[in-house]
Amino acid sequence: MTSFLKKNLTLFDTFSSKVAVIYKKEELYYHELLYRIRQVGTFLNRYKNKHIIYLGGKSIDLISISYGILLSGNIYIPLNRKDSEIRVLSIIDSIKNPIVIIDRDDDISRKISNTIIFTDELFNEVPIKIDRFISSEEKDVAYTIFTSGSTGSPKGAIITYQALSELLLWYTSYLKLTEETVSGLIAPTHFDLSIPDIFALLIYCGVLHIIPDEIILFPKSFVTYIEHGLINHLAMVPSFFSRIEPHICGTKSSLKDLVLIGEVFPRNSALSLLKKHKNLSIYNMYGPTEACFCVSSFKFTLDCPYINTPIGNPRNMNLFKIVDDELIIGGNCVSLGYLNSSNDCFYTEDSIRWYKTGDIVSFKDGNYFFIGRRDRQIKLNGYRIELEEIETVLSHVLNTEVIIIFEKKLVGFIKNSGRDNLINYAKEKQKKLLPQYMRVSSFVLIETFPITSSGKIDYNKLLKMKEYN
């Protein structure tokens, strides 16, 4: 059994009288949380090595359910309750006889077999019989996260206990998370950004705020919530940070650690924050879902010399290699493959699992740099162009976020920074900074970028925007 699970949850007993989880006006103390986890684990122990889908949103019982699934020796699969019914049902149908935990009885629950409606009454009468995690092998599967597939069908990345435990032990040590840490869970549960927020609590035993979605929707309310809750550790995607940046920069923040992952975090934003918040540490982390959330990290400093933010170096004993400009990740962090899907991007060599990321990177000054995606690499008039390269150059010079899309021509969406004549300024600057074949044909000023349910830029919605059409 992996080392962090060997703790047998006894660490929670040590902090039994301390608040562990907060959601809205509800609180769970560690002794209550431990009891609930054991209740859920005992109830689910009737199933053996089954895929247990949690089709629910954020709630005070999120930690109890996710830990309870692992405690019972089953496999945790979080799905998005707000996804389209067709997508949810197609994922469930692709899994062999899963058990589905759902938070309410409604139309979609009636279309699913083997459902468990999660209620207090269901678990209150369960006599606790187990208090330790059952899975005993590092190679056992801990969880599966579904991501968008290039074919249009979601793909489930299978992650082992070994990968999960190595991530959490590194994450808590690297960020120096302790019982004084107060974290805020922003990400939806089906997004792998939620994994360290949920499961690292087992190691550092701090306080976890499960931040309600209705708070996250409004940047000013979100920042107020952070300050009132004295939250000092947050992990988010840069697209979300760009929404709260105007509000957080002008406040006396309780934040000590800010983790950005999923997209490259602009250097200018990091330096601006560091100048205003002297005690803040900012990390640009990198890692695909297929490599257990995060495989490398770069910590910003005020003297950071790079315009293009580095992604750092591989953590633990994991490996990076560059083949034809593409980053290949190797080691225990790599997924066992996709559940019921093609595994062409995975291979084993010298007993090491490798994953072909599709990310184009470079290596210099002892750091790896993300350049772009192979699938955002285009050819225009015979020239090969990385759209991220144009975005990096223009975002830096305009000091605001720029997203480039290609639909017969290059179109640049600029986040409105309030600067006068921003579009004209962009046109002038690109003439000096970009070769002719990489220059944007037209620019669109935009107040906020549309984002997907996992918090990333929604390129499809950008294409359909009225201003562009």
VENSUL-V56810 format. One record per helix or strand of 2 or more residues. SS is the DSSP state (helix for helix, strand for strand). FROM is the first residue (numbers start at 1). TO is the last residue. If there is no record, write none. Layout:
ss:SS from:FROM to:TO
ss:SS from:FROM to:TO
//
This chain:
ss:helix from:3 to:6
ss:helix from:10 to:14
ss:strand from:19 to:23
ss:strand from:26 to:29
ss:helix from:30 to:44
ss:strand from:51 to:55
ss:helix from:62 to:71
ss:strand from:75 to:79
ss:helix from:85 to:94
ss:strand from:99 to:102
ss:helix from:109 to:111
ss:strand from:115 to:117
ss:helix from:120 to:124
ss:strand from:141 to:147
ss:strand from:155 to:160
ss:helix from:161 to:174
ss:strand from:182 to:185
ss:helix from:193 to:199
ss:helix from:201 to:204
ss:strand from:207 to:210
ss:helix from:213 to:216
ss:helix from:219 to:228
ss:strand from:233 to:236
ss:helix from:238 to:248
ss:strand from:257 to:260
ss:helix from:267 to:276
ss:strand from:281 to:286
ss:helix from:289 to:291
ss:strand from:296 to:299
ss:strand from:310 to:314
ss:strand from:319 to:323
ss:strand from:326 to:330
ss:strand from:338 to:339
ss:strand from:346 to:349
ss:strand from:352 to:364
ss:strand from:367 to:373
ss:helix from:374 to:376
ss:strand from:377 to:380
ss:strand from:383 to:386
ss:helix from:387 to:398
ss:strand from:402 to:406
ss:strand from:410 to:415
ss:helix from:422 to:433
ss:helix from:436 to:438
ss:strand from:442 to:446
ss:helix from:459 to:464
//
